[in-house]
């Protein structure tokens, strides 16, 4: 069992969907119902705070039913969904309520929502407060075009209007941290280059775009004493900036994603648009620096950034990286992907639980109920066979669309069962509890 004290043999006592105690086997009360899991590892349920589900409005890309089934099959018991890609985007109380209505009755795991900061509401303190009061866990913004018209990017001027409000609320701002200037320069430099080559896509999203954006957000976080979270860090060149900011006490947290830890640019063949994401997957030395930052505690958490689309939008036939939709489908696979690479580098399951359960729960303010095997927390667990390998087969994925760069990869660690609030919600490819997940609202336990 993986607890804050490490890997320990123990029994979990559950009552009313909560963990009542974690005790020795010998201390289990007589007559208690037991499920003996033998030598299998029991981890706290994975908490994924970076998931794009797209419902309502783009349910043909992904939807609450398919996404949360995939989550349960991957050991995820809690997710927080991003505010863009749905129609309408979650940037007002009205759209927040529409999203809750769309999710109701379809959830296999507990699900909450981020609100969005866009130019239209950045200066509208009343709208931001209302969204937060309605139960949004915090806010997300883009510093470059998001890819959908419903969620435009913000400028520093917009942020200067929004951040004082968010600081007063104590709300975290998640930032897609790339600035448009370096990207525009890079795009001019690759004019006429072959769009099927991965190197063309990589050059189009330079590290400078991330580095400059992160430097700006550190400056604003310090100025306004506002909580800022850097989403999907790709550029390892920004790590010294982040180290210095954290040492100075800036309220900055950082995530990276399984695809940046598993792949490197040298492995990606030309035309393989299933690998396209933004920021892009970078070189091998960059990947290893991200792993080093995890080892040193500089990166706070690992989340999937599950961002699916219609297969045709990936432009697989043409292999055109510049036209393809950017996003990787991985919600069902994140735990195994990270464990595959982590165990090769000498990490333990306790490390993975810290990055993928405790860290995301803390970001969302759920650390009193999610992300840990401890008395008082929700009885959310994943039963994990950590020493068994499996090959990724599309027909065994529960995402709405099966296109993923992990197809055919051999991964380490099999999710055998997932429990949500003391109820088994996934086992061996089946979902015995049906859609029993709940809508989570900030401030409501």
N, C-alpha and C positions, 0 to 999 in steps of 0.2 A: 504494500500500500504506500502511495506517495503522499506524504504530509509535509508540513513546514519543518518537521524534525528529520525528514529524510525518508529513506525506504525502510519501512518497519512492518513486521508481521503483526496484524491486528484484526479486530472485528469492528465493523461499523454498526452501531445501533441506530435505527431509524424509527421516528414516530411522527405522524402527521406531515410527512414530506420533508421533515428537517432531520439533520443529524443530531441525535440526542447525546451520543458519546462515541468516542473511539477508545476501545479498550482491548485488553488481552483476551484471547480466546477463552481462557479459564474463567473470565469474569462475565461471560454472557449469561443472562438470567436463564434459569431452567425453563424449558418449554418454549423458548423463543424460536420463531421461524428462522431457519438458517439457509443460506445459499453458500455452499463451500466452493470457492473459486480456485482452489488448489494453488498452483505456483504462478497463476496469471497476475499481472500487475493491475492495480486499481488506481487510476489517476483521478484527480478532480476533473469534472466535465470541462471540456475546452470552451473558452469564451472567445468568440471572434467578433471584434468590434469594427471590422472593415469588410462589409459584405454588400454587394449590389444585387438587389432582387428584382427591381424594375416594375413591380406591380403597385398601383394600377397603371394602365396606359401602354406598357410595353411587356405585358405578360408573355407574349410569344418569345421574348428573349429568355426570361426566367420568371418564375412566380413563387409565391409563398409556399405552396404545397410541395413543388419539386425541390426548391432550394432547401427547405427545412428537413425534408426526407434525406437529402444528401448530407446535410449537417449532422443529423442523428447517426447516419451510417459512418460518419467520420469521427464520431466521439464528441462532436460539438453539442453542448446543451444550452448555450446562450449565445445569441448573436445580436448585434446592433447594426441596423441597416442604414445605408447611406441615403441622403436626401435627393440625389439626382437620378436621372434615367426613368423615373416614374413620371406620369403625366396626371396631375400636376406635380411639379417638384415640391418637396416638403419645405417650403419657405414661408408658410403662413399657418395660422391655427386651423383654418378651413381645410387646407391640404393635408395637414397632420391628421385631422379627424378622418378624412377620406382614406388615408393610408391605413389607419387603425381599422376602419370598417372593411377595407379590402382584405386585411389579414385575418380577421376574426373567423374562427372555425377551421382554418387551414394550417395551423402551425403545429409542427411536430417537435419543436424546441421553443424555449422562451425567447421572445423577440422584442427588442426595443428599437427606437429610432433616433437618429441625429436630425436636427434641423439644419437649414442652410442659411449661410450669409451670402447674399447676392447684392448687386448694386441697388436694386429697388428697395431692399429692406435694411441695408447696412446703416443708414442714418435714421431708421425708424425704430427708436428705442422701445416704443410701445409694442410693436410686432415681435421684436426679439424677446422681450419680457413675457409676452403672452405665450409664445412658443415654448419657452422654458417652463413657464407655469403650467402649461398643458401637459408636460411630461417628457419633452425632448431631453435627451441626456446631455446635449451640448450642441455644437455647431460645426459645420464643415464649410470650407471655401476653397476655391480654385484661384490661383494667381495667373493661370493661362487658360485658354478656352477649354471647356470641359468635354467637348465633343457633342453636346446636346444644347440646343438653343434655349431650352427651358431653365438652364442653370448657368448664367453668364459668369465670367470671372470678375474678380474685384481688383481694385488698384490700392496702392498705399493710402490714397485719400479716403477710399471706402473703409479701409481697416481703421483708420484714425477716428472715424465716426462710430464704428461698431465696438472697438476694443474697450473703451471706457465703460460701456454698458455691460459687456461680458465680464469685465473685471469686477464690477459691482455685484453682478449676479453670482460670481464664482464659477462661471461656465467655461468649459474648455473649448478652444477653437482648434479644430483639426484642419491642417493646411496641406493642400496639394502644392508642394513647394518647388515650382519651376517658374522662372521669370521669362516673359516673352522676348526680351531684347536679345539675349544670347541665342535663342532658338531661331529668331528671324535672321540673324547673321549666319548661323549654321545652314539654314535652308538656302540662303543665297549661294553659299559656298558649294553645295551639292547639286546645284542646278545642272541637269543633263546627266547626272550619275544614274546608274542602273538601279531602279527601285526594287528589284528582286534581291539585291544583295543585302544581307543583314548589316554589313558595314555602313551602307547608306543610311539605314534607319538609325543606327547607333550614332553616327556623326550628326544627324539632324537634331538630336536631343543631348547636347553636350553637358558634361559635368558642371560647367560654369553656370548653366541655367539653375541647377539645384543649389550650388554653393552660394550664389548671389541671393537667391530667394531665402535660404536658411539664414544667411547673415542679416537680411532685412527683418525676418521674423524674430530673431534673437534681439535685435535692437528695439523692436516694438514691444516685445514681451517685457523687457527691462523697463522701458519708458512707462508703460501703462500697468505694470505688475499684473498682467493678464496671463492666464494659463494658455500656453500654446503647445500643440502637439504636432510634430512633423510626421506626416503620413508617408508610408512606403519609401523609406530612405533607400536610395540606390547608390549615390555617389559617396564613396569612402573618403574623398577629399574633404568633405564637410565635417568629418569626425573631430578634427582638432578644434574647429569652431564650437562644436557642440560640447566638447569636453571643457573648454574654457568657460562657456556660458553656464554649464552646470556647476562648475567650481565657484563661479561668481554668485551662485544662488538664483539664477534666472529660472522662472517657472516653466521649464521646457522639458517635454518628454519626447521620445522618438520610437518609432516602430520600423521594422523592416518586414519582408515577406518571404515565404518559402521559396519562390522562384529566384529571388536574388541570392539565396543561400545554396540552392541546388545546382543551378545552371551557371555557365559562363559564356561569354560571347563567342569564344573560339569553338564551342560545341554546336552552335546554331547554324544549320545549313542555309544556304540561300533559298529564298522562296518559302521558307517554313514560317508562314505568317501566324501560325498558332502561338508562336513565342512573342508576338508583338505586345508590348505593354509600355506604359509611360509613367515614370521614367523607365528607360530601357534596362534590360539585363546587360551588365557590363563585363569587363575582362576578368580573367581568373584572379589576378592579384587583387582586384577590387573586392571580389567575393571573399577572399581569405581575410581581408582587412575587416569586413563586416563580421565574420566569425570571431575575429580577435576582439572586436568591440563588444560582442555578446559576452565573451569570456570575462572582459573587464567590467561588465555591468554598465557600459555606456549606453547601449541600446536597451530600452525598457520592455519591449514586447515584440512578439511575432504574430502577425495576423495575415489572412490570405489575400485580401483585396480581390475576392472572387468577383469577376466582372465578365459575365458571359454575354453572348449576343447570338443572333441568327447565324448559322454556319456560313451563309453566303456573304455576310458582312466581313468575314475574315479573308475574303479574296483568295481562297486556296487555289483556284484554277489559274489565276494570273500570277500569284506569288508576289503581289505588289505590296511591299511593306508600307509605303507612304499612303496608300488608299485604304488599307485594312483597318478594321476597328481594333483599338488597343485595349486588351484585357485578357486575363487568363482565368479559366474555369478550374477551380481547385478546392472548393469547399469541402468535398468529401475526402480529400487526400492530404490536407495540410499537416495533420499530426504525423502521418507516416513519412511524408517527404522530409519534414524537419528532423525526425528521429533517425532516418536513414543517414543523413549527413552528420548529425550531432554525435551519434555513437562512434562513427569513424574517427572523430576528433577527440574522443575520450570524455565527452559529456555524459551525464547521467539523466535518467528520467526526471529526477528532481529539477534539473535545469530546464527541461522542456516544460514541465508543469509551471515553473516560475514565468517563463516567457509567454506561454500560450493559455494559461488559466489565470494565475494570480495577477500578472501585469495588466492584461486587458480588463479584468474585473475592476482593478483599482482605477484605471483610466476612466471608466464609466461610472465610478462611484458605487459599484456593486460589491466591493470587497467584504462587506459584512454578511453577504448572503451567497455569493458565487465565487468560484475560482479556488476553493480550498476544501480539503477534507478536515473539518473541524466542527466541534459542537456549536450549534446555532446556525450553521450554514444550510442551504438547501441540499438535499440528498441527491446531488448530481454527480454521477461517476461515469468513467469509461473503463471497461475491462479490456486490457490491452495485452496481446501476446507479442511481447517485444522482441523475441528471438526468432520469429518466423517471417520469411520473405513471401511476397506475392507479386504477381505481374499485373499491371494495370490493364484491364480489359474494358473497353467502352461500354459493352452491354451490361456491365455490373455497376455502372455509375448511375446515380439517381438524379443528377442535374438534368434539366429539361433537354439540353443539347450535350452531346458526348464529346465534342471536340475539345481536346486538351493536349498540351505538349507532353504530358506524362504518359500518354498511351504507349504501351509496350515496355515501359520502364519497370525494373524490378525494385520494389521498395521494401523496407524493413519495418516490421511491426503491423499486426493485424488487429483491427477493432473487432472484438468478439461480441460485445454488448454495450449498450449505453442506457443509463438510468437518469431519469429526470424527476426530481422531487420524490424519490423513493419508488418510482414506477418504471419498469423496464419498457423502454420505447423502441429499442432496436436490438435484434439478435439474429445473426446468421442470414441476413438479407431480408428479414421480415420486420414489420412494425406492429407488434402485438397490441400496443395501446392506442393506435390510431392517432389522429392529430390532437394531442393533449397539451401542447405548449400554450403558454399564456402571453398576452401582450404586457410588456413591462413598461411602466411609466416612472420617470425619475421622481424620487421622493415618496413612491408608494411601495411598501414592502409586500 
